[in-house]
Amino acid sequence: MINSPLTDTGLARRVRTQLKTRQMFLLIALDEARNIHQAARETNMSQPAASKMLKDIEELFGVPFFERLPRGIRPTLYGETMIRHVRMALANLSQGQESIATLQAGLSGQVNIGVIITSSMTLVPQMIVRTKEEAPRLCIGVQVDTSDVLLERLKRGQLDFLIARILEQEDASNLLYEDLSEETECAVARIGHPMLARSDLTLKDLAAASWILSPRGSILRHRFDMMFRRVDLETPSNVVETTSMSVIKSLLQQTDFLHVMPVEVARYYVQSSELAIVPIALPCKMDSFGIIMRRNHLPSPGANLLLKHVRAIAAQIY
């Protein structure tokens, strides 16, 4: 007999612990067919057996899940809620089965991640090397972009996880964030640039210099401009705007332009003798960055392997 109200509290847990898999499949079939006879046929049981199973489910939860109509049935509000949780539970079960099959066959498949440029120079290459040593058949896709672009792709399910930052205006209620490091900026120039020989550089000197910068509206550009405005200086007027590293490097090596970039990225170019760091500490920092995943999304075995190495390498280099 149906006599107790259903609350949302613990519903997902009750679906996992109290419903049998066959009962879940029946609820899905009833929702799609809207007819008990057809749903019974699709789940390989008799109509009386399907009717009894539905009655048992409704009594278990204490509410009606389907409204009986002259021609068929339709889910109640309780039913729609239950069916949504059942679909998620079955999807997780299917993913678990696929993960087991993947582990049995050796890690393979595809993992797609999004990273900001800061982590693309040192953290990500080491992560890939270590992962490939354990799982050479795992295909790893890496997209390098700004955090706002990557977050949209993550939400659409196009990426498994990010190494990026959550922006202030971002709705993070459906995201999980794990902090890795802060990001400090520095100025870079070509090897042999006149400023490299100076030890008395000030922000006033930098304000008069020529710069290659990210476009207006970007977070880094805003922080860069504020660095001058806070000390009542005009922002640089001789500016080229681009995010293309090939254009940036080519311009830097052929001119006396300066560019602002994360210290971690700059060190990579210094080690390869492509650029040099200008000898002045910039009062310009970006927010912390870290691992970002969708809440209630179970990473695949391949993604978990990548995440394991991300955490281990980050602990060593940051």
N, C-alpha and C positions, 0 to 999 in steps of 0.2 A: 504494500500500500504506500502511495506517495504522500508523505505527511511532514517532511522536514525541509526547510528552505536551503537552497544552495548558495553559498557565498563564494567570492572570488579567492579568498584566502586559502592557499594550499591546493588550488584546483590542479595546477600542473603536476604537483606531487601525487595527488590522488589518481590522476590519469595514468601516471607511470606505475604506481604501486597496486592499484585496485582493478584496473581494466586489463583483460586479456587481449592479446594481439588480434584474435578473431573477432572480438567484440568491436575493436577499433575499426577493423576493415568493414564491418557491417554498418557502423555509423557513417563512414565515408560513402559506402554504396547507397545508403538511404538518402544521404544528402544529394548525391549526384542523380539518382534515379527518381527520387520523390515518389516511389512506388514500392511497397513491401514485397510484392510478388517478383518484380524485376530485380530488386536488391538481393532477394534470397537466391535467385538463379545465378547472379553474378558472384555470390560468395559460396556457391555450391552447397546450399542447404534448402530444406523445404520451407514453404511459407509459414507453417505453424511453428517451426523451430526458430525462424527469424523473428516472428512476432514475440515468442517467449523470451528470446535473448534480449530484444529491445525492452520488454517489460522488466526483465531482471536488471538491466542497466539503469533504467529510470528509478527503480526501487532502491538500487544501491546508492544513487546520488540524491534521491528524494525530490526530484522535480521532473516534469514532462519535457522530453527533448524534441518530440515531434507532435504536431497538431494533426489529428485525423480529419481528413476532408472527404466529401462524397467521391471524389476522384483522386485518390492518392494521399500524400502527406506533405507537410512542409515543416522545417525546423522552427522551434520556438526561439526566443531570445536566449534561453538556457542552452538550447541545442546548438545554436550558432557559436556560442562561446565554447561549449564542449568540443565541437567539431574542429574549431580552430586549434585548440590545444592538442587534439588527437592527431591532426595533420603534422604539427610540429614534432610530436613524439615519434610518429612513424618516419618522418624525415631524418630525425636524429638516429633512429634505429637503422635506417638504410645507410646512412653515412658511416655508422659504426661497422656494419657488415663490409662496406667497401674498404674501410681502413684496415680491417683484419685481412682481407684478401690482398691488399697492397703490401702489408707487412709480410705475409706468407710468400709473396712473389719477389720480395725485395723492393725497397722504396723506389717508386717510379711516379709517373704522372707529371702534373704541372703545378707549380706554386708561383703566384704572381704577387709581387710586393711593390710598394711605392715608397720612395725615399726622397728626402730633400738633399740638396747638394752637399751640405755639411757632412752627412754620413756616407756619401757616395765615394769618397776618396780613400778612406782607410777602413772604416767599420765594415762596409758592405763587401769589398773585395775579399777581406779576410774571412768573412762569414761564408762567402761562396766557396772559397778554397777548402775550408774545413768541411763544409757540407758535402762537396763533391768527393772528398776522400771517403766519406761514409756511404754516400748514395750517388754513384756516378750516373745512374739512369734517371735521376730526378731532374726535370727541366725547370730551370729557375728564370722567371721573367722579372726584370727590374725596370721600373719606370721612374725617371728622375723629373721632379716638377715641384711647384710650390705647394705648400700645405693645403691651401684652399682647394686647389684642383684635385689633389690626391684624396682629400676627404670625400669629395663628391663621388669619385670612382669607388672608394671603399664602401660607401653607403649603397651604391648600386650593385654591390657584389662583384665588381670587376677585379678587385684586389683582395688578397687574403689578409694582409696586415700592412701597416705603414711604419716607417721610421720618420716621424714628422712632429709637428707641434699642433696642439689644439688652439685655435684662435679664440680671442675673447668673445667674439660675436657668435661663435659656433654653439649649436645645441648639442651638448655632449651627453645627454641622457641615455642615448643608445650606444655609447662608446665606452671602451675600457682603455685607460691610459696608464702606462708604466714609465716613469721618468728614467732617462738615461744620462743626460748631461746638459749643461748650459752651452750657449754659443757666444763667443767673444769675437768681435770683428777687428780687422786691421787694414791698413792701407798697403797696397802693393804697387810696384813699378818695374820697369825694365831694369836689367842689370846694367849698371853704369849711369843710372839716373842721377842728376845733380843733387837731389835731396838725400840720397843715401849717404853722402859724406858729411852731412850735418848732424850735430848732436843737440842743437838748440831749437828744433822745430816746434812751432806752436799751431794752434787751430787757425790763427790768423793767416799763417803761411799756407795752410791747406785750403782755406777759403778762397785764396787767390789762384789756386792751381786749377788745372784742367782735369776733369773727371769723366770716367765712364761709370754710369750708375744704372741701377734698375729703374724701371718707369715709375712716374709719380702714381701714388695710390698703393704701392707695395709697402709692406711693413718695414722692410729694410730701408727703403728710401725715406720713409717718415722718420725713422730713428736717426738716420744720417743727417737729415735736415735739422732735426731738433737739437742735435749735438752742437750746431753752430748758433741756433737761435737762443739756446739757454745762456750763452755768453754774449748775447747782443751782437752777433756777427751776421752778415748777409750770407746766405747759402751760395755755393759756387755758381757762377753764371755761365762758364764755358763747360757745357755738359753734353755728352753723348749718351742716349738712353738705349740700352739693349740688355737682354738676358742670355744672349748667345756667347758661350765660352770661346768658341772659335774666333768670333769677331773681337771679343774682349782681349784675348791673348795676342792676336795679330796687331791690334791698335797699340797695345801696351808696348810691344817689342819694337814698333816702328816710330813711336812718338814719346813725348814726356807726359802723357796722360797718367793719372792715377786711377786706381780702382779699389773699392772696399769689398772685402770678402771675409768669410769665417777664417779664423786663425788656422784651424785644422786643414782647410783646403789650401791656404797659402803655404803651409809647411810642405805640402805635397809638391807644389810648383818650385819651391826653394830647393828641395832635395833633388829635383830633376834639372836644376840650373836654368829654369825657364823664366822665373821672376824673382824679385827680392822684396822683403818686407821693409817698408819705410820706418825709420827709427823714431816712432812716436806712439805712445799708448793712446788709443782712441777711447773716449768715454761713450762707447756705443756698443750695446749688447742686445741680443735677441732673447726671446723667452726660451725656456728649456724645451728640449725635444725628447721624444721617447717612442716607445712602441704603442701603436694605436690599433685596436681591434674592435669589431662589432660585438656588442653585448649579446649574450645568448647564442653566439656562433661558436661551434666547436672546430678548432683548427684541425686540418688533416695531419696525418703522421709526418708528411713532408714539411708542412708549415711548422709543426712542433720542433722538428729537427733544426730548421733555420732559426727559430726563436731561441732554442737552447744555445746555439753558437753566438747569436746576437748578444745575449745576456753575458756570456762568458767573455767575449771579446771586449764589450763595453766596460766591464769591470776591470779589465787590464789597461785600457787606453785612456779612460776618463777619470 
